[in-house]
Amino acid sequence: MNKLTKSKNNAVIFGVLGGIGEYFNIDPVLLRVIVVVATFVGVGSTVPIYLLLALVMPDDDQASQKQNRPRSSSPYGQTNEKPKRKEAEKVEEEDWSDF
């Protein structure tokens, strides 16, 4: 079974609710809606509990392993290298056929 960790793939603020959703196999969006509704209804302990979990829960181990990849790649799997530009075609100077 998975460990209860903060999610890096499904994080909005700290990844706490995403990690809880992944651990219990519940949709994290549903958890977020429940926490927001509970906060506005008057259950005032949701914010301090969330912040406490953000401090206590460990980070996702798989995400820390992904950070050891080369610096040339971005977190989205793209490289920072710019694609080579295609050279423009030379057109005769007196060719006004486009107008």
N, CA, C and O atoms as a Tinker XYZ file with bonds, in Angstrom:
   396  protein
     1  N      0.843000   -1.179000    0.000000    73     2
     2  CA     0.000000    0.000000    0.000000    64     1     3
     3  C      0.888000    1.243000    0.000000    63     2     4     5
     4  O      1.990000    1.228000    0.548000    81     3
     5  N      0.413000    2.287000   -0.602000    73     3     6
     6  CA     1.164000    3.532000   -0.684000    64     5     7
     7  C      1.293000    4.188000    0.678000    63     6     8     9
     8  O      0.475000    3.979000    1.574000    81     7
     9  N      2.336000    4.980000    0.807000    73     7    10
    10  CA     2.494000    5.765000    2.026000    64     9    11
    11  C      1.682000    7.047000    1.892000    63    10    12    13
    12  O      1.429000    7.529000    0.788000    81    11
    13  N      1.282000    7.584000    3.029000    73    11    14
    14  CA     0.557000    8.852000    3.046000    64    13    15
    15  C      1.577000    9.976000    2.919000    63    14    16    17
    16  O      2.283000   10.299000    3.874000    81    15
    17  N      1.645000   10.563000    1.736000    73    15    18
    18  CA     2.581000   11.640000    1.466000    64    17    19
    19  C      1.862000   12.756000    0.722000    63    18    20    21
    20  O      0.781000   12.556000    0.170000    81    19
    21  N      2.478000   13.933000    0.716000    73    19    22
    22  CA     1.943000   15.037000   -0.070000    64    21    23
    23  C      2.137000   14.725000   -1.546000    63    22    24    25
    24  O      3.176000   14.201000   -1.950000    81    23
    25  N      1.144000   15.046000   -2.335000    73    23    26
    26  CA     1.200000   14.762000   -3.765000    64    25    27
    27  C      1.863000   15.920000   -4.494000    63    26    28    29
    28  O      1.576000   17.087000   -4.225000    81    27
    29  N      2.748000   15.585000   -5.415000    73    27    30
    30  CA     3.348000   16.605000   -6.278000    64    29    31
    31  C      2.623000   16.663000   -7.615000    63    30    32    33
    32  O      2.660000   17.688000   -8.296000    81    31
    33  N      1.969000   15.580000   -7.994000    73    31    34
    34  CA     1.257000   15.532000   -9.270000    64    33    35
    35  C     -0.125000   16.149000   -9.174000    63    34    36    37
    36  O     -0.653000   16.636000  -10.173000    81    35
    37  N     -0.720000   16.138000   -7.992000    73    35    38
    38  CA    -2.086000   16.598000   -7.813000    64    37    39
    39  C     -2.133000   17.624000   -6.691000    63    38    40    41
    40  O     -2.941000   17.509000   -5.769000    81    39
    41  N     -1.263000   18.631000   -6.770000    73    39    42
    42  CA    -1.165000   19.635000   -5.717000    64    41    43
    43  C     -1.769000   20.945000   -6.184000    63    42    44    45
    44  O     -1.547000   21.375000   -7.316000    81    43
    45  N     -2.536000   21.578000   -5.304000    73    43    46
    46  CA    -3.044000   22.916000   -5.583000    64    45    47
    47  C     -2.284000   23.920000   -4.728000    63    46    48    49
    48  O     -1.764000   24.907000   -5.249000    81    47
    49  N     -2.212000   23.682000   -3.421000    73    47    50
    50  CA    -1.447000   24.568000   -2.543000    64    49    51
    51  C     -0.214000   23.827000   -2.047000    63    50    52    53
    52  O      0.899000   24.116000   -2.486000    81    51
    53  N     -0.395000   22.878000   -1.140000    73    51    54
    54  CA     0.724000   22.109000   -0.606000    64    53    55
    55  C      0.705000   20.649000   -1.047000    63    54    56    57
    56  O      1.705000   19.952000   -0.875000    81    55
    57  N     -0.389000   20.169000   -1.604000    73    55    58
    58  CA    -0.494000   18.780000   -2.025000    64    57    59
    59  C     -1.037000   17.859000   -0.953000    63    58    60    61
    60  O     -1.000000   16.638000   -1.106000    81    59
    61  N     -1.548000   18.434000    0.142000    73    59    62
    62  CA    -2.051000   17.623000    1.255000    64    61    63
    63  C     -3.296000   16.847000    0.835000    63    62    64    65
    64  O     -3.355000   15.630000    1.006000    81    63
    65  N     -4.277000   17.535000    0.295000    73    63    66
    66  CA    -5.524000   16.860000   -0.072000    64    65    67
    67  C     -5.318000   15.936000   -1.265000    63    66    68    69
    68  O     -5.990000   14.911000   -1.371000    81    67
    69  N     -4.406000   16.280000   -2.159000    73    67    70
    70  CA    -4.083000   15.371000   -3.258000    64    69    71
    71  C     -3.454000   14.093000   -2.743000    63    70    72    73
    72  O     -3.755000   13.011000   -3.245000    81    71
    73  N     -2.574000   14.200000   -1.737000    73    71    74
    74  CA    -1.954000   13.021000   -1.144000    64    73    75
    75  C     -2.946000   12.161000   -0.387000    63    74    76    77
    76  O     -2.890000   10.933000   -0.452000    81    75
    77  N     -3.853000   12.803000    0.328000    73    75    78
    78  CA    -4.891000   12.048000    1.055000    64    77    79
    79  C     -5.811000   11.341000    0.055000    63    78    80    81
    80  O     -6.204000   10.193000    0.266000    81    79
    81  N     -6.148000   12.038000   -1.034000    73    79    82
    82  CA    -6.993000   11.431000   -2.055000    64    81    83
    83  C     -6.329000   10.243000   -2.728000    63    82    84    85
    84  O     -6.985000    9.238000   -3.001000    81    83
    85  N     -5.021000   10.347000   -3.000000    73    83    86
    86  CA    -4.293000    9.226000   -3.606000    64    85    87
    87  C     -4.173000    8.055000   -2.631000    63    86    88    89
    88  O     -4.248000    6.898000   -3.044000    81    87
    89  N     -3.988000    8.343000   -1.343000    73    87    90
    90  CA    -3.829000    7.291000   -0.345000    64    89    91
    91  C     -5.122000    6.500000   -0.157000    63    90    92    93
    92  O     -5.099000    5.271000   -0.103000    81    91
    93  N     -6.259000    7.214000   -0.055000    73    91    94
    94  CA    -7.540000    6.553000    0.173000    64    93    95
    95  C     -8.304000    6.261000   -1.121000    63    94    96    97
    96  O     -9.433000    5.773000   -1.076000    81    95
    97  N     -7.690000    6.558000   -2.279000    73    95    98
    98  CA    -8.307000    6.341000   -3.575000    64    97    99
    99  C     -9.636000    7.083000   -3.706000    63    98   100   101
   100  O    -10.644000    6.525000   -4.141000    81    99
   101  N     -9.605000    8.358000   -3.315000    73    99   102
   102  CA   -10.760000    9.249000   -3.396000    64   101   103
   103  C    -10.362000   10.405000   -4.318000    63   102   104   105
   104  O     -9.197000   10.801000   -4.358000    81   103
   105  N    -11.316000   10.931000   -5.042000    73   103   106
   106  CA   -11.042000   12.063000   -5.915000    64   105   107
   107  C    -10.647000   13.278000   -5.071000    63   106   108   109
   108  O    -11.429000   13.708000   -4.224000    81   107
   109  N     -9.456000   13.838000   -5.282000    73   107   110
   110  CA    -9.021000   14.994000   -4.482000    64   109   111
   111  C     -9.909000   16.219000   -4.654000    63   110   112   113
   112  O     -9.992000   17.052000   -3.751000    81   111
   113  N    -10.575000   16.342000   -5.802000    73   111   114
   114  CA   -11.474000   17.472000   -6.002000    64   113   115
   115  C    -12.636000   17.396000   -5.016000    63   114   116   117
   116  O    -13.062000   18.416000   -4.475000    81   115
   117  N    -13.143000   16.196000   -4.784000    73   115   118
   118  CA   -14.214000   16.005000   -3.808000    64   117   119
   119  C    -13.740000   16.399000   -2.417000    63   118   120   121
   120  O    -14.475000   17.046000   -1.672000    81   119
   121  N    -12.516000   16.013000   -2.060000    73   119   122
   122  CA   -11.973000   16.402000   -0.759000    64   121   123
   123  C    -11.828000   17.915000   -0.639000    63   122   124   125
   124  O    -12.115000   18.489000    0.411000    81   123
   125  N    -11.386000   18.554000   -1.706000    73   123   126
   126  CA   -11.233000   20.011000   -1.679000    64   125   127
   127  C    -12.569000   20.704000   -1.497000    63   126   128   129
   128  O    -12.676000   21.677000   -0.750000    81   127
   129  N    -13.597000   20.199000   -2.185000    73   127   130
   130  CA   -14.939000   20.787000   -2.040000    64   129   131
   131  C    -15.436000   20.619000   -0.608000    63   130   132   133
   132  O    -16.007000   21.549000   -0.037000    81   131
   133  N    -15.223000   19.443000   -0.026000    73   131   134
   134  CA   -15.658000   19.200000    1.359000    64   133   135
   135  C    -14.945000   20.140000    2.320000    63   134   136   137
   136  O    -15.573000   20.684000    3.228000    81   135
   137  N    -13.643000   20.339000    2.133000    73   135   138
   138  CA   -12.887000   21.218000    3.037000    64   137   139
   139  C    -13.336000   22.669000    2.887000    63   138   140   141
   140  O    -13.472000   23.380000    3.883000    81   139
   141  N    -13.568000   23.114000    1.656000    73   139   142
   142  CA   -14.009000   24.501000    1.451000    64   141   143
   143  C    -15.389000   24.717000    2.050000    63   142   144   145
   144  O    -15.624000   25.726000    2.715000    81   143
   145  N    -16.301000   23.782000    1.823000    73   143   146
   146  CA   -17.656000   23.910000    2.381000    64   145   147
   147  C    -17.602000   23.880000    3.905000    63   146   148   149
   148  O    -18.280000   24.670000    4.562000    81   147
   149  N    -16.807000   22.982000    4.470000    73   147   150
   150  CA   -16.692000   22.898000    5.931000    64   149   151
   151  C    -16.088000   24.174000    6.509000    63   150   152   153
   152  O    -16.455000   24.588000    7.608000    81   151
   153  N    -15.183000   24.788000    5.793000    73   151   154
   154  CA   -14.588000   26.032000    6.270000    64   153   155
   155  C    -15.610000   27.156000    6.288000    63   154   156   157
   156  O    -15.668000   27.925000    7.247000    81   155
   157  N    -16.419000   27.260000    5.235000    73   155   158
   158  CA   -17.406000   28.336000    5.176000    64   157   159
   159  C    -18.624000   28.077000    6.056000    63   158   160   161
   160  O    -19.282000   29.027000    6.481000    81   159
   161  N    -18.937000   26.824000    6.337000    73   159   162
   162  CA   -20.087000   26.515000    7.179000    64   161   163
   163  C    -19.799000   26.898000    8.630000    63   162   164   165
   164  O    -20.712000   27.245000    9.379000    81   163
   165  N    -18.554000   26.833000    9.014000    73   163   166
   166  CA   -18.237000   27.256000   10.364000    64   165   167
   167  C    -17.348000   26.300000   11.121000    63   166   168   169
   168  O    -17.046000   26.525000   12.293000    81   167
   169  N    -16.930000   25.246000   10.472000    73   167   170
   170  CA   -16.004000   24.338000   11.126000    64   169   171
   171  C    -14.632000   24.990000   10.987000    63   170   172   173
   172  O    -13.933000   24.767000    9.999000    81   171
   173  N    -14.250000   25.790000   11.970000    73   171   174
   174  CA   -13.064000   26.619000   11.870000    64   173   175
   175  C    -11.757000   25.891000   12.007000    63   174   176   177
   176  O    -10.700000   26.490000   11.812000    81   175
   177  N    -11.792000   24.615000   12.336000    73   175   178
   178  CA   -10.539000   23.895000   12.551000    64   177   179
   179  C     -9.948000   23.336000   11.253000    63   178   180   181
   180  O     -8.885000   22.717000   11.288000    81   179
   181  N    -10.606000   23.538000   10.120000    73   179   182
   182  CA   -10.092000   22.954000    8.883000    64   181   183
   183  C     -8.793000   23.616000    8.429000    63   182   184   185
   184  O     -7.894000   22.928000    7.944000    81   183
   185  N     -8.676000   24.920000    8.574000    73   183   186
   186  CA    -7.464000   25.617000    8.132000    64   185   187
   187  C     -6.263000   25.247000    9.005000    63   186   188   189
   188  O     -5.213000   24.914000    8.454000    81   187
   189  N     -6.362000   25.288000   10.345000    73   187   190
   190  CA    -5.202000   24.876000   11.143000    64   189   191
   191  C     -4.823000   23.406000   10.948000    63   190   192   193
   192  O     -3.639000   23.069000   10.973000    81   191
   193  N     -5.798000   22.541000   10.757000    73   191   194
   194  CA    -5.501000   21.121000   10.520000    64   193   195
   195  C     -4.780000   20.964000    9.187000    63   194   196   197
   196  O     -3.823000   20.198000    9.083000    81   195
   197  N     -5.237000   21.687000    8.166000    73   195   198
   198  CA    -4.582000   21.621000    6.862000    64   197   199
   199  C     -3.136000   22.098000    6.958000    63   198   200   201
   200  O     -2.234000   21.457000    6.418000    81   199
   201  N     -2.911000   23.219000    7.643000    73   199   202
   202  CA    -1.549000   23.739000    7.784000    64   201   203
   203  C     -0.670000   22.792000    8.591000    63   202   204   205
   204  O      0.512000   22.630000    8.285000    81   203
   205  N     -1.232000   22.171000    9.609000    73   203   206
   206  CA    -0.475000   21.201000   10.398000    64   205   207
   207  C     -0.094000   19.988000    9.534000    63   206   208   209
   208  O      1.038000   19.510000    9.598000    81   207
   209  N     -1.036000   19.500000    8.735000    73   207   210
   210  CA    -0.730000   18.381000    7.839000    64   209   211
   211  C      0.316000   18.775000    6.798000    63   210   212   213
   212  O      1.152000   17.955000    6.417000    81   211
   213  N      0.274000   20.027000    6.336000    73   211   214
   214  CA     1.264000   20.484000    5.360000    64   213   215
   215  C      2.662000   20.478000    5.960000    63   214   216   217
   216  O      3.641000   20.253000    5.248000    81   215
   217  N      2.764000   20.722000    7.253000    73   215   218
   218  CA     4.067000   20.703000    7.916000    64   217   219
   219  C      4.516000   19.293000    8.276000    63   218   220   221
   220  O      5.710000   18.996000    8.250000    81   219
   221  N      3.568000   18.422000    8.612000    73   219   222
   222  CA     3.900000   17.104000    9.143000    64   221   223
   223  C      4.050000   16.055000    8.049000    63   222   224   225
   224  O      4.937000   15.205000    8.129000    81   223
   225  N      3.202000   16.099000    7.034000    73   223   226
   226  CA     3.228000   15.065000    5.996000    64   225   227
   227  C      4.523000   15.139000    5.200000    63   226   228   229
   228  O      4.962000   16.227000    4.828000    81   227
   229  N      5.144000   13.979000    4.934000    73   227   230
   230  CA     6.375000   13.988000    4.128000    64   229   231
   231  C      6.056000   14.227000    2.655000    63   230   232   233
   232  O      4.939000   13.993000    2.193000    81   231
   233  N      7.070000   14.699000    1.935000    73   231   234
   234  CA     6.920000   14.900000    0.503000    64   233   235
   235  C      6.924000   13.555000   -0.214000    63   234   236   237
   236  O      7.362000   12.541000    0.328000    81   235
   237  N      6.429000   13.573000   -1.436000    73   235   238
   238  CA     6.386000   12.373000   -2.257000    64   237   239
   239  C      7.800000   11.970000   -2.650000    63   238   240   241
   240  O      8.540000   12.790000   -3.193000    81   239
   241  N      8.196000   10.712000   -2.386000    73   239   242
   242  CA     9.539000   10.238000   -2.696000    64   241   243
   243  C      9.781000   10.188000   -4.195000    63   242   244   245
   244  O     10.889000   10.476000   -4.648000    81   243
   245  N      8.778000    9.830000   -4.967000    73   243   246
   246  CA     8.944000    9.728000   -6.410000    64   245   247
   247  C      9.234000   11.091000   -7.014000    63   246   248   249
   248  O     10.008000   11.193000   -7.966000    81   247
   249  N      8.624000   12.139000   -6.475000    73   247   250
   250  CA     8.867000   13.477000   -7.006000    64   249   251
   251  C     10.284000   13.938000   -6.690000    63   250   252   253
   252  O     10.897000   14.646000   -7.489000    81   251
   253  N     10.807000   13.544000   -5.534000    73   251   254
   254  CA    12.176000   13.937000   -5.209000    64   253   255
   255  C     13.176000   13.192000   -6.083000    63   254   256   257
   256  O     14.253000   13.718000   -6.362000    81   255
   257  N     12.843000   11.975000   -6.525000    73   255   258
   258  CA    13.716000   11.254000   -7.434000    64   257   259
   259  C     13.694000   11.882000   -8.819000    63   258   260   261
   260  O     14.704000   11.855000   -9.522000    81   259
   261  N     12.563000   12.447000   -9.221000    73   259   262
   262  CA    12.471000   13.094000  -10.517000    64   261   263
   263  C     13.269000   14.392000  -10.557000    63   262   264   265
   264  O     13.637000   14.855000  -11.636000    81   263
   265  N     13.542000   14.983000   -9.401000    73   263   266
   266  CA    14.291000   16.226000   -9.373000    64   265   267
   267  C     15.761000   16.005000   -9.674000    63   266   268   269
   268  O     16.476000   16.981000   -9.902000    81   267
   269  N     16.245000   14.781000   -9.686000    73   267   270
   270  CA    17.640000   14.488000   -9.971000    64   269   271
   271  C     17.926000   14.383000  -11.459000    63   270   272   273
   272  O     19.025000   13.981000  -11.843000    81   271
   273  N     16.974000   14.729000  -12.301000    73   271   274
   274  CA    17.193000   14.656000  -13.739000    64   273   275
   275  C     18.036000   15.852000  -14.196000    63   274   276   277
   276  O     18.221000   16.798000  -13.430000    81   275
   277  N     18.538000   15.825000  -15.407000    73   275   278
   278  CA    19.386000   16.912000  -15.887000    64   277   279
   279  C     18.672000   18.259000  -15.870000    63   278   280   281
   280  O     17.450000   18.331000  -16.000000    81   279
   281  N     19.440000   19.305000  -15.710000    73   279   282
   282  CA    18.865000   20.644000  -15.603000    64   281   283
   283  C     18.252000   21.138000  -16.902000    63   282   284   285
   284  O     17.480000   22.097000  -16.886000    81   283
   285  N     18.566000   20.523000  -18.002000    73   283   286
   286  CA    18.065000   21.012000  -19.282000    64   285   287
   287  C     16.585000   20.728000  -19.481000    63   286   288   289
   288  O     15.967000   21.310000  -20.373000    81   287
   289  N     16.003000   19.854000  -18.678000    73   287   290
   290  CA    14.590000   19.544000  -18.868000    64   289   291
   291  C     13.747000   20.284000  -17.847000    63   290   292   293
   292  O     14.196000   20.555000  -16.734000    81   291
   293  N     12.535000   20.606000  -18.228000    73   291   294
   294  CA    11.610000   21.308000  -17.349000    64   293   295
   295  C     10.787000   20.276000  -16.587000    63   294   296   297
   296  O     10.837000   19.091000  -16.918000    81   295
   297  N     10.027000   20.698000  -15.569000    73   295   298
   298  CA     9.206000   19.737000  -14.833000    64   297   299
   299  C      8.108000   19.114000  -15.670000    63   298   300   301
   300  O      7.491000   18.137000  -15.245000    81   299
   301  N      7.848000   19.656000  -16.851000    73   299   302
   302  CA     6.796000   19.140000  -17.705000    64   301   303
   303  C      7.339000   18.223000  -18.790000    63   302   304   305
   304  O      6.612000   17.861000  -19.714000    81   303
   305  N      8.613000   17.842000  -18.687000    73   303   306
   306  CA     9.200000   16.915000  -19.628000    64   305   307
   307  C      9.711000   17.559000  -20.903000    63   306   308   309
   308  O     10.141000   16.861000  -21.821000    81   307
   309  N      9.668000   18.874000  -20.969000    73   307   310
   310  CA    10.156000   19.561000  -22.149000    64   309   311
   311  C     11.591000   20.004000  -21.906000    63   310   312   313
   312  O     11.985000   20.259000  -20.768000    81   311
   313  N     12.352000   20.093000  -22.954000    73   311   314
   314  CA    13.711000   20.578000  -22.814000    64   313   315
   315  C     13.730000   22.088000  -22.972000    63   314   316   317
   316  O     12.827000   22.672000  -23.571000    81   315
   317  N     14.755000   22.708000  -22.434000    73   315   318
   318  CA    14.880000   24.155000  -22.528000    64   317   319
   319  C     15.517000   24.592000  -23.842000    63   318   320   321
   320  O     15.667000   25.788000  -24.090000    81   319
   321  N     15.891000   23.638000  -24.680000    73   319   322
   322  CA    16.494000   23.973000  -25.953000    64   321   323
   323  C     15.437000   24.532000  -26.888000    63   322   324   325
   324  O     14.331000   24.003000  -27.003000    81   323
   325  N     15.810000   25.620000  -27.554000    73   323   326
   326  CA    14.878000   26.229000  -28.495000    64   325   327
   327  C     14.913000   25.453000  -29.797000    63   326   328   329
   328  O     15.981000   25.014000  -30.223000    81   327
   329  N     13.759000   25.273000  -30.441000    73   327   330
   330  CA    13.768000   24.590000  -31.731000    64   329   331
   331  C     14.487000   25.458000  -32.760000    63   330   332   333
   332  O     14.446000   26.686000  -32.698000    81   331
   333  N     15.135000   24.802000  -33.691000    73   331   334
   334  CA    15.848000   25.543000  -34.725000    64   333   335
   335  C     14.852000   26.238000  -35.629000    63   334   336   337
   336  O     13.810000   25.687000  -35.983000    81   335
   337  N     15.202000   27.468000  -35.997000    73   335   338
   338  CA    14.313000   28.255000  -36.840000    64   337   339
   339  C     14.439000   27.828000  -38.289000    63   338   340   341
   340  O     15.526000   27.514000  -38.775000    81   339
   341  N     13.340000   27.823000  -38.944000    73   339   342
   342  CA    13.336000   27.500000  -40.364000    64   341   343
   343  C     13.707000   28.760000  -41.135000    63   342   344   345
   344  O     13.199000   29.849000  -40.867000    81   343
   345  N     14.589000   28.586000  -42.080000    73   343   346
   346  CA    15.014000   29.736000  -42.876000    64   345   347
   347  C     13.870000   30.179000  -43.789000    63   346   348   349
   348  O     13.124000   29.361000  -44.328000    81   347
   349  N     13.759000   31.484000  -43.942000    73   347   350
   350  CA    12.733000   32.032000  -44.821000    64   349   351
   351  C     13.130000   31.826000  -46.278000    63   350   352   353
   352  O     14.309000   31.832000  -46.631000    81   351
   353  N     12.121000   31.646000  -47.101000    73   351   354
   354  CA    12.393000   31.471000  -48.525000    64   353   355
   355  C     12.666000   32.825000  -49.154000    63   354   356   357
   356  O     11.999000   33.814000  -48.848000    81   355
   357  N     13.629000   32.854000  -50.014000    73   355   358
   358  CA    13.965000   34.103000  -50.700000    64   357   359
   359  C     12.963000   34.317000  -51.821000    63   358   360   361
   360  O     12.722000   33.423000  -52.632000    81   359
   361  N     12.386000   35.505000  -51.859000    73   359   362
   362  CA    11.380000   35.852000  -52.852000    64   361   363
   363  C     11.959000   36.959000  -53.723000    63   362   364   365
   364  O     12.703000   37.818000  -53.250000    81   363
   365  N     11.609000   36.922000  -54.976000    73   363   366
   366  CA    12.060000   37.996000  -55.858000    64   365   367
   367  C     11.522000   39.314000  -55.349000    63   366   368   369
   368  O     10.390000   39.388000  -54.869000    81   367
   369  N     12.331000   40.355000  -55.452000    73   367   370
   370  CA    11.959000   41.644000  -54.860000    64   369   371
   371  C     10.783000   42.295000  -55.560000    63   370   372   373
   372  O     10.049000   43.056000  -54.929000    81   371
   373  N     10.578000   42.029000  -56.828000    73   371   374
   374  CA     9.501000   42.696000  -57.548000    64   373   375
   375  C      8.265000   41.821000  -57.670000    63   374   376   377
   376  O      7.400000   42.092000  -58.502000    81   375
   377  N      8.169000   40.789000  -56.864000    73   375   378
   378  CA     7.016000   39.903000  -56.914000    64   377   379
   379  C      5.928000   40.441000  -55.994000    63   378   380   381
   380  O      6.036000   40.358000  -54.771000    81   379
   381  N      4.869000   40.999000  -56.602000    73   379   382
   382  CA     3.779000   41.584000  -55.831000    64   381   383
   383  C      2.519000   40.716000  -55.936000    63   382   384   385
   384  O      1.403000   41.215000  -55.796000    81   383
   385  N      2.703000   39.437000  -56.178000    73   383   386
   386  CA     1.555000   38.576000  -56.392000    64   385   387
   387  C      0.733000   38.324000  -55.124000    63   386   388   389
   388  O     -0.414000   37.886000  -55.208000    81   387
   389  N      1.310000   38.598000  -53.957000    73   387   390
   390  CA     0.577000   38.384000  -52.706000    64   389   391
   391  C     -0.455000   39.471000  -52.454000    63   390   392   393
   392  O     -1.353000   39.286000  -51.633000    81   391
   393  N     -0.345000   40.588000  -53.137000    73   391   394
   394  CA    -1.248000   41.709000  -52.857000    64   393   395
   395  C     -2.347000   41.839000  -53.826000    63   394   396
   396  O     -3.175000   42.742000  -53.702000    81   395
